[in-house]
Each structure stands twice: as structure tokens, then as C-alpha cells.
Amino acid sequence: MSDADPDPLGLGPEEMRRLGYWVVDQVVDHITEISDDPALRTDSPGRLLALLGGPVPTEPGDPQAAMATLVQVALATMQHTDHPRFFTRVPGPSSYPAVLGEWLGTGFQAIAASWGGGAGPTAVELVVLDWLRTLLRLPDGTEGILLSGGSMANLTGLMAARHEGGDGVVYLSDQTHSSIGRGLAATGFAEIRLLPTDDRLRLGVDAVHRAVADDRAAGHRPTIVVATAGTTNTGAVDPLPELADLCAAEGLWLHVDGAYGAPAVLAPSGRSVLAGLERADSVVLDPHKWLFQPYDIGVLLVRRPGALERAFTMNPEYLADIVADTDEVDLRSRSLELSRRARALKLWLTFRTYGSERIGEAVERGIASAEHVESLLEADDGWEIVTPAQLGIVTFARVGASDEQHVRGAADLTEDGFAAVSTTTLRGRAVLRLCTINPRTTEADLDETLTRLADLIS
């Protein structure tokens, strides 16, 4: 092969533009017409593998035809968390500027692992982290890192806490996200205390105080308390100021999982609910939930300068020529990730496009949507509110209906395609749950969802 030979993987400029414009059209059509499509669609493994698989392609094919298959089969057969009637788990309604930022990063093969190899993308990430630090009112000197989501962000923060304070007992509640317990066990945290929650499904200060005292008396070493700012089940926020007081008095590290709930600080009605968040030693939030970003992006913020570098710095001989100077940052040394794509570009562009106040209005709308559902439930004797609207989540039950009826009703509505809803289990009971954080969700969407659920369960 000579230097004059064309790139065997290259496409001409006009062909690249034509295909790229086609992709833009598909995405814009998806965003503008999504309400007309099912909120969730699935299919059998056999059918999907038959449509998408086959022998390994050995000869060139038509890229547009292949992309059409992706759009019509793969991307159509999935949960659409950006659908205005996708109410299950915690939806991810991304914004178009964030999509553009993601495309730019991908198209430029942007990496944010070292200053020497990615100074620009690294600087964008540091800016975004400081914007979030400011919005969460964490102190100057707080450092952070962007990761794939809450699972890795929580685990990274807890590993840094262990590196700073040593091994010992970690305290969780029965409402702590399950990924945290899994991550702790997988990374060798040997002493994990799972504590019961109070009547509001929050981690109680008294329960933590008693457990810490009992462990000290038994010769154990308490080290970390994991609180939640917006539980996945009910949106409950643990008593952060009181837990912060307890951790300060006992010399414990307070880690707050705000993966979905922490962005509510941008909304007026969320700020008071999240009071005390600024006192955490480490905080996690997922912008691909309530900051309207495409998957994936999670954030870890740690108020102790240098803690992440002390836990994760890696400078082998083959990276010796790109080790950061004093005023530079190698983000590879703030987590276990070495190859790191530039996740911050999309969030930076979102803030530049809308500003924090307009984003906060979108968050406020999600909180109000859950409160609207609560008002509808209160006005109908056929419904029972199980937990009130909290940070965009409300749980409820049909009066006189069994667990099986609730599960079947939610599944039937989801299968119908109008809305995706689910159940969860609270105190041993199956209840319906809506998470309403998509700003495109209308009151009509919510009204009709409740009407259809009532018809299916009655």
C-alpha cells in the first residue's frame, strides 16, 4: 500500500455530509414526534437477533440502509426515557444542545484523560465541575470527576473515603440504592450495616447514632455514612443537616447519593428540601437524569482537596511524557478510568445554551407534575396516596386492589404503549409509582395515565 492509496476506511466529504444530515433528521424527528410512539417497546431475542445479525459482513454495504435498520429496529425497540409519558424508574429526558455537544465530542474523538493529551476537554470538565460545585453550594477547593453514572460515581467516592479514613463500618439504609451495596461488596468493604428507615422512609439520625455506638462498644471502627438525597423508590431525602452534625461529632465521612435528586437545588422548591447537602464530604449526581443530558454522565464531587488523586493517581513509564505540571490536572488520576471520553462537553453546552435559571425552571416543572398527580389522587376516593409527592416522585395504590392487580395493571398500560409505569415495593406492599421529571410532560398526559390505570386495575 503506497502513500498515494486512499484511506480504506474513508468516505468522501459530500458522502459524510449526506449521511450526517440524514442522522440529524432522524434525531429531530424522534424528538418532535416521540409523543406519538410507544413509551417502551420490546421484542423477542430471536426476532431481534435475526433482524440485526447474520453472518459477519465481509464486503462493503450501504451505510444509510444500515443506519435505517438501526433506527427502525434497534432504536425503536427499547425504553424511551425521553418520552413525556415514561414514568418508570428515573427517566432521562435529554436536551438537544446536549445531543449536539455529544456529537461534537464523538466527531472530534475527544478524550479527557490527561492535560497533555486533552487540555481543552479537561478544562471544560473542570469548568463544569466548578459550576456544579457552586450550584450545590459546596466550598471552594471541592474537586470532582465525571463518570458513567451514579453506580461508578458513588463507588469512586466511597473508595476515596476509605483511602482517606481507612477501613471500617459503612452505614446504609434499606432505601439506599442497591448499586451502592453491590459496589461496596465487590470492592472489599467488609463491614456494611443496613439500617431500617423511619416512617417517612428516611435514614434516621437516631438509628445511625445507636448503630455507631454499638459498633464502637463492640470494637468496630465506624467510618462512613451513606445518605440519600432523593431515594429512587419515593423521592425521600434523608435528614442531611442532622446527619452532618452526627458525622462531624463522630468523625465520620458523610457521602450523599443525590444521583437523581441533587439537581433539585436549581429549583426554588427543591433548595430547602436539600438543605445540608453542602455539608457532605462527597456528593453524587447524574446529569443524565435531571439535568437533561444523554447517557451517560455521572458526577462525583469531593470537598477534600487532593483526595481523589491520593486514591487513584497512576503515572506509569509509558505516560511519563504527559504527567501534569503543578497547575494542570490529569483526570485519569481521579478515578479508575484511564481512557475517558469527554463527557463534559454536552453539559457545558447545555448550561451555555439555557443558563442555570432556565434549567431550574425545567426541574421545577417536574416537581410540580408530581404534585399535580397527588392532587388528582386526593380528589378521587378510589385512590390511596402511599407516599406524597417528593422531588418529582409519588407512590399510590388503588383502594381494595391486590398486589397482583397493581403489577398487572402497570404492565398492561406499559404494553399498550400509551405510558410506561411500574410498581415498587414499600413495607412489603406493591404500589404504583410515577416519576415525572420530564419537562415535556403535560397535565393531560398525567390525567389520562391515571384514568387508564384506574380502568385497568378496577
C-alpha positions in Angstrom: 0.0 0.0 0.0 1.6 3.3 -1.1 1.1 6.8 0.4 -1.0 7.6 -2.7 -3.6 5.0 -1.8 -6.8 6.3 -0.4 -7.8 5.6 3.2 -9.5 2.2 3.1 -12.0 3.4 5.7 -12.5 6.9 4.4 -15.7 8.4 3.0 -15.8 11.5 0.8 -16.7 14.8 2.3 -20.1 15.0 0.4 -20.9 11.5 1.4 -20.1 12.2 5.0 -22.3 15.3 4.9 -25.2 13.5 3.3 -25.1 10.7 5.9 -24.7 13.2 8.7 -27.7 15.3 7.6 -29.8 12.1 7.5 -28.8 11.3 11.1 -29.8 14.8 12.2 -33.2 14.4 10.5 -33.8 11.1 12.3 -32.9 12.6 15.7 -35.1 15.7 15.2 -38.0 13.6 14.0 -37.6 11.4 17.1 -37.6 14.4 19.5 -40.5 16.2 17.8 -42.7 13.1 17.2 -41.9 10.9 20.2 -45.3 11.5 21.9 -46.9 9.6 19.1 -44.8 6.5 19.7 -44.9 3.9 22.5 -43.0 4.9 25.6 -41.5 1.4 25.7 -41.3 -1.3 23.1 -39.6 -4.7 23.4 -39.4 -7.9 21.3 -38.1 -11.4 21.5 -34.3 -12.1 21.3 -34.9 -14.5 18.4 -36.6 -11.8 16.3 -34.2 -9.0 17.1 -31.1 -11.2 16.5 -32.5 -12.3 13.2 -33.1 -8.8 12.1 -29.8 -7.4 13.3 -27.5 -10.3 13.0 -26.5 -12.8 10.4 -23.0 -13.7 9.1 -20.1 -11.3 9.6 -20.3 -8.7 6.8 -17.2 -9.2 4.6 -18.0 -6.8 1.8 -18.9 -3.1 1.9 -22.6 -2.2 2.2 -24.9 0.8 2.1 -24.3 2.8 5.3 -27.6 4.6 5.1 -29.5 1.3 4.7 -27.7 0.0 7.7 -28.5 3.1 9.7 -32.1 2.8 8.8 -32.1 -0.7 10.3 -30.7 0.7 13.5 -33.4 3.4 13.6 -36.3 1.1 12.7 -35.3 -1.9 14.7 -32.7 -1.4 17.4 -33.5 2.1 18.5 -37.2 1.6 18.2 -37.2 -1.5 20.4 -36.2 0.0 23.8 -37.4 2.2 26.6 -37.7 5.8 25.6 -36.8 7.6 28.8 -37.2 10.9 26.9 -40.9 10.1 26.2 -43.2 12.5 28.1 -45.2 9.5 29.5 -42.2 7.4 30.6 -42.7 7.5 34.3 -40.9 4.4 35.5 -37.5 4.3 37.3 -35.9 7.7 36.8 -36.3 9.0 33.2 -33.6 10.6 31.2 -35.1 13.4 29.1 -32.1 14.8 27.3 -32.0 18.3 25.6 -31.0 18.9 22.0 -27.9 21.1 22.9 -26.6 18.2 25.0 -27.0 15.9 21.9 -25.0 18.4 19.9 -22.3 18.5 22.5 -22.1 14.7 22.5 -21.9 14.6 18.7 -19.0 17.2 18.7 -17.1 15.2 21.3 -17.5 12.0 19.4 -16.8 13.6 16.0 -13.5 15.1 17.3 -12.5 11.9 19.1 -12.2 14.0 22.3 -10.5 12.5 25.3 -10.2 13.9 28.8 -7.6 11.6 30.4 -4.6 13.9 30.8 -3.8 17.6 30.4 -1.0 16.8 27.9 -3.4 14.7 25.7 -6.6 16.6 26.2 -6.1 20.0 27.8 -9.2 21.6 26.2 -11.7 18.9 27.1 -10.1 18.6 30.6 -10.6 22.4 31.0 -14.3 22.1 30.0 -14.7 19.3 32.6 -13.1 21.4 35.3 -15.3 24.3 34.5 -18.5 22.2 34.6 -17.4 20.6 37.9 -16.9 24.0 39.4 -20.3 25.3 38.1 -22.0 22.3 39.8 -20.0 22.8 43.0 -21.2 26.4 43.0 -24.8 25.4 42.4 -24.7 22.8 45.2 -23.0 25.4 47.5 -20.1 23.2 48.2 -16.9 25.0 49.4 -14.0 26.3 47.3 -11.4 23.6 46.8 -14.0 20.9 46.2 -12.8 18.7 43.4 -14.6 16.2 41.2 -14.7 13.9 38.2 -17.3 12.8 35.6 -18.1 9.1 35.4 -20.6 6.9 33.6 -23.3 7.3 36.2 -24.3 7.0 39.8 -23.1 3.5 40.3 -19.5 4.3 39.4 -19.6 7.8 40.9 -20.9 6.5 44.3 -18.3 3.7 44.3 -15.5 6.1 43.4 -16.4 8.4 46.2 -16.6 5.7 48.7 -13.2 4.3 47.7 -11.7 7.7 48.1 -13.3 8.0 51.5 -11.8 4.6 52.5 -8.4 5.7 51.2 -8.6 8.9 53.4 -10.0 7.3 56.5 -9.1 3.6 56.4 -11.3 0.5 56.6 -14.3 0.4 58.9 -18.0 0.2 59.1 -20.2 1.8 56.4 -23.8 2.6 57.3 -26.6 2.4 54.7 -30.4 2.5 54.9 -32.9 0.0 53.5 -33.7 2.6 50.9 -30.1 3.2 49.7 -29.7 2.4 46.0 -28.9 -1.2 45.5 -25.9 -0.4 43.3 -24.1 1.0 46.3 -24.3 -2.1 48.4 -23.2 -4.1 45.4 -20.3 -1.8 44.7 -19.2 -1.9 48.4 -19.2 -5.7 48.5 -17.4 -6.0 45.1 -14.6 -3.7 46.2 -13.9 -5.4 49.6 -15.8 -3.2 52.1 -16.2 -5.9 54.7 -18.4 -4.2 57.3 -21.7 -2.9 55.9 -24.6 -2.0 58.2 -28.1 -1.9 56.6 -30.3 0.2 58.9 -34.1 0.5 58.8 -35.7 3.7 57.8 -38.2 5.8 59.7 -42.0 6.2 59.0 -41.1 8.6 56.2 -38.7 6.1 54.7 -35.6 8.2 55.6 -32.4 7.1 57.3 -33.0 8.2 60.9 -30.3 10.0 62.8 -31.1 8.0 66.0 -30.7 4.7 64.1 -27.3 5.8 62.9 -26.3 7.1 66.4 -27.3 3.8 68.0 -25.5 1.7 65.4 -22.3 3.7 65.7 -22.4 3.5 69.5 -23.0 -0.3 69.4 -20.1 -0.8 66.9 -17.7 1.2 68.9 -18.6 -0.7 72.0 -18.0 -4.0 70.1 -14.6 -2.8 69.0 -15.5 -1.9 65.4 -14.5 1.3 63.7 -17.3 3.4 62.2 -16.1 5.3 59.1 -18.8 6.3 56.5 -22.5 7.2 56.5 -24.2 7.0 53.1 -27.2 9.3 53.0 -29.6 9.8 50.0 -31.0 13.0 48.6 -33.9 11.6 46.6 -34.4 7.9 47.0 -35.4 6.0 43.9 -38.5 4.5 45.5 -40.2 7.6 46.9 -38.0 10.7 46.4 -37.4 10.9 50.1 -34.4 13.0 51.3 -32.6 11.8 54.4 -32.2 14.4 57.2 -29.0 15.9 55.9 -28.3 18.6 58.4 -28.7 16.3 61.4 -26.7 13.5 59.8 -23.9 16.1 59.0 -23.9 17.1 62.7 -23.6 13.5 63.7 -20.8 12.8 61.3 -18.9 15.9 62.4 -19.3 14.8 66.1 -18.3 11.2 65.4 -15.5 11.9 62.9 -17.4 10.1 60.1 -17.3 10.7 56.3 -20.8 11.8 55.0 -21.4 10.6 51.5 -24.6 11.8 49.8 -26.1 9.9 46.9 -28.1 12.6 45.0 -27.9 10.8 41.7 -31.4 11.8 40.7 -32.4 14.3 43.4 -29.4 16.6 43.9 -30.2 18.8 40.8 -33.4 19.9 42.5 -31.2 22.6 44.2 -31.7 24.5 40.9 -35.4 24.7 41.6 -36.8 27.1 44.2 -39.0 24.4 45.9 -36.0 22.0 45.9 -33.5 24.1 47.7 -35.0 24.0 51.2 -35.6 20.2 50.8 -31.9 19.7 50.1 -30.6 21.9 52.9 -27.4 20.3 54.3 -26.3 18.9 51.1 -23.4 21.4 51.1 -22.0 19.8 54.2 -21.4 16.4 52.6 -17.8 15.2 52.3 -18.8 13.7 48.9 -21.8 14.1 46.7 -23.0 12.3 43.6 -25.5 13.4 40.9 -26.4 12.1 37.5 -26.9 14.8 34.8 -28.4 12.1 32.5 -31.4 12.2 34.9 -32.5 15.7 36.0 -30.0 17.9 34.1 -31.3 16.7 30.7 -28.2 15.0 29.3 -27.9 12.0 27.0 -26.5 8.8 28.6 -24.0 8.6 30.1 -22.7 11.1 32.6 -22.4 11.0 36.4 -20.7 13.4 38.7 -18.7 12.9 41.9 -17.7 16.0 44.0 -15.4 15.6 47.0 -14.8 18.6 49.3 -11.4 17.4 50.5 -8.7 18.7 48.0 -6.5 16.0 46.7 -8.5 13.1 48.0 -9.2 11.7 44.5 -5.6 12.0 43.4 -4.3 10.3 46.5 -6.6 7.4 45.9 -6.3 7.0 42.2 -3.1 8.6 40.8 -1.4 6.4 38.1 1.7 7.6 36.3 3.4 4.5 34.6 6.5 4.9 32.5 4.6 5.0 29.2 2.7 8.1 30.4 5.7 9.9 31.7 5.7 12.5 29.0 2.2 13.7 29.8 2.3 14.0 33.5 0.5 17.1 34.7 2.5 20.1 36.0 1.6 21.9 39.2 -1.3 23.9 37.8 -2.6 21.2 35.4 -4.9 18.2 36.1 -4.7 14.7 34.8 -8.3 13.4 35.2 -7.1 9.8 34.8 -5.8 10.2 38.3 -9.2 10.9 39.8 -10.9 7.6 39.2 -10.3 4.1 37.9 -10.9 5.2 34.3 -7.8 5.7 32.1 -9.5 6.0 28.7 -12.1 8.7 29.4 -14.3 10.3 26.7 -15.1 14.0 27.1 -18.4 13.8 28.9 -18.4 17.4 30.0 -18.9 19.0 26.5 -22.6 18.3 26.4 -23.3 19.6 29.9 -21.2 22.7 29.2 -23.1 23.4 26.0 -26.4 22.9 27.9 -25.5 25.5 30.5 -24.2 27.9 27.9 -27.5 27.5 25.9 -30.1 27.7 28.6 -28.4 29.1 31.8 -28.9 27.6 35.2 -32.2 29.5 35.9 -34.0 28.1 32.9 -32.7 24.6 33.7 -34.1 25.2 37.2 -37.5 26.1 35.7 -37.5 22.7 33.9 -36.6 20.9 37.2 -39.4 22.9 39.0 -41.9 21.7 36.4 -41.0 18.1 37.2 -41.7 18.7 40.9 -45.0 20.4 40.1 -46.1 17.5 37.9 -45.8 15.0 40.8 -47.8 17.4 43.0 -50.4 17.6 40.3 -50.7 13.8 40.3 -51.0 14.0 44.1 -53.9 16.5 43.8 -55.7 14.1 41.4 -55.3 11.2 43.7 -56.6 13.2 46.7 -59.7 14.2 44.7 -60.6 10.5 43.8 -61.8 8.2 46.6 -60.7 5.2 44.5 -57.0 6.1 45.1 -54.8 6.0 48.1 -51.6 8.1 48.4 -48.9 5.9 49.8 -46.1 8.5 49.9 -46.7 12.1 49.0 -45.1 13.9 46.0 -41.4 14.4 46.8 -38.9 15.7 44.2 -41.0 14.5 41.3 -42.0 11.1 42.6 -45.3 10.0 44.0 -46.5 6.5 45.0 -50.1 5.3 45.3 -52.5 2.4 45.2 -55.9 1.5 44.1 -58.2 1.1 47.1 -59.1 -2.6 47.6 -56.8 -3.8 44.8 -54.2 -6.6 45.4 -50.5 -6.5 44.8 -51.1 -8.7 41.7 -53.7 -6.3 40.3 -51.3 -3.4 40.7 -48.5 -5.2 39.0 -50.7 -6.4 36.2 -52.3 -3.0 35.6 -48.9 -1.3 35.3 -47.7 -4.0 32.9 -50.8 -3.8 30.8 -50.6 0.0 30.4 -46.9 -0.2 29.5 -47.6 -3.0 27.0 -50.4 -0.8 25.5 -47.7 1.8 24.7 -49.5 4.9 26.0 -47.3 5.3 29.1 -44.6 3.3 30.8 -45.4 2.9 34.5 -44.1 0.5 37.1 -44.7 -0.7 40.6 -42.3 -0.9 43.6 -42.5 -2.5 47.0 -42.8 -0.4 50.1 -43.1 -2.1 53.5 -43.8 -5.4 51.8 -46.6 -4.0 49.7 -46.7 -3.4 45.9 -47.6 0.1 45.0 -47.7 2.2 41.8 -45.1 4.8 41.3 -44.7 7.7 38.9 -41.5 9.7 38.3 -42.5 12.9 36.5 -39.2 14.7 35.8 -39.6 15.2 32.0 -40.5 18.9 31.4 -42.4 18.0 28.3 -44.9 16.0 30.3 -48.3 17.8 30.3 -51.2 17.7 32.8 -53.2 15.9 30.1 -50.6 13.2 30.0 -50.8 12.7 33.7 -54.6 12.8 33.8 -55.0 10.2 31.1 -52.4 7.9 32.7 -54.3 7.8 36.0 -57.6 7.3 34.1 -56.2 4.4 32.2 -54.6 2.9 35.3 -57.9 3.1 37.2 -59.8 1.3 34.3 -57.1 -1.5 34.1 -57.0 -2.1 37.9 -60.7 -1.8 38.8 
